[in-house]
C-alpha cells in the first residue's frame, strides 16, 4: 500500500484519510480517481422508498418518514398514489 503525506493530499482525499484511513484513500483513488462522483442526499433509493411506503401505507407518515429518511410531505404524496 502506498504511504501518504497528509500535507500533500488533495482536500477530498485528506478528508477520507482522516475519517477512514489510508486503505480507504487507496480504494477510492483506485476505483474513482479522475471521475466526478456525487453522493445522493438520501441513503435510501427514492423508488425503493416509495414502494416501501406504498406497501406500508397504513403506517403513520411520521413513522415512515423516520424509516426512509424522506420528509413527511413526500411520504404523504407517495401514500396517496397507493390508493
C-alpha positions in Angstrom: 0.0 0.0 0.0 1.1 3.5 -0.8 2.3 5.8 2.0 0.6 9.2 2.2 1.9 12.5 3.4 -1.1 14.3 4.8 0.3 17.7 3.9 0.3 16.8 0.2 -3.1 15.2 -0.2 -5.9 17.0 -2.1 -8.7 18.1 0.2 -11.2 15.3 -0.6 -8.5 12.6 -0.2 -7.4 14.3 3.1 -10.9 14.1 4.4 -11.2 10.4 3.5 -7.7 9.8 5.0 -8.6 11.5 8.3 -12.0 9.8 8.6 -11.5 6.4 7.1 -7.7 5.8 6.9 -5.1 5.1 4.2 -6.7 2.0 2.9 -9.9 3.8 2.1 -8.0 6.6 0.3 -6.3 4.0 -1.8 -9.5 2.2 -2.7 -11.4 5.4 -3.5 -8.5 6.6 -5.7 -8.1 3.3 -7.5 -11.8 2.9 -8.2 -12.9 6.5 -8.7 -9.8 8.7 -9.3 -10.3 11.1 -12.2 -14.1 10.8 -12.0 -16.7 13.2 -10.7 -18.8 11.5 -8.1 -21.8 12.9 -6.3 -23.5 11.3 -3.4 -27.3 11.3 -3.1 -28.9 13.3 -0.4 -30.6 10.2 1.0 -29.2 6.8 1.9 -32.3 5.1 0.5 -33.2 4.9 -3.2 -36.2 7.1 -4.0 -38.1 4.4 -6.0 -37.5 1.7 -3.4 -38.5 4.0 -0.6 -41.7 5.0 -2.4 -42.5 1.3 -3.0 -41.9 0.6 0.7 -44.3 3.5 1.7 -47.0 2.1 -0.6 -46.6 -1.4 0.9 -46.9 0.1 4.4 -49.5 2.7 3.6 -51.4 2.0 6.8 -48.5 3.2 9.0 -48.2 6.8 10.2 -46.5 9.2 7.8 -44.1 10.3 10.6 -43.0 6.7 11.2 -42.4 6.1 7.5 -40.5 9.3 7.3 -38.2 8.2 10.1 -37.7 4.8 8.5 -37.0 6.1 5.0 -35.3 9.4 5.6 -37.7 11.3 3.4 -39.9 14.2 4.7 -43.5 13.7 5.7 -44.8 15.7 2.8 -43.2 13.3 0.4 -44.4 10.3 2.3 -48.0 11.6 2.2 -47.7 12.1 -1.6 -46.5 8.6 -2.0 -49.2 7.2 0.2 -51.9 9.0 -2.0 -50.5 7.3 -5.1 -51.1 3.9 -3.5 -54.9 4.3 -3.5 
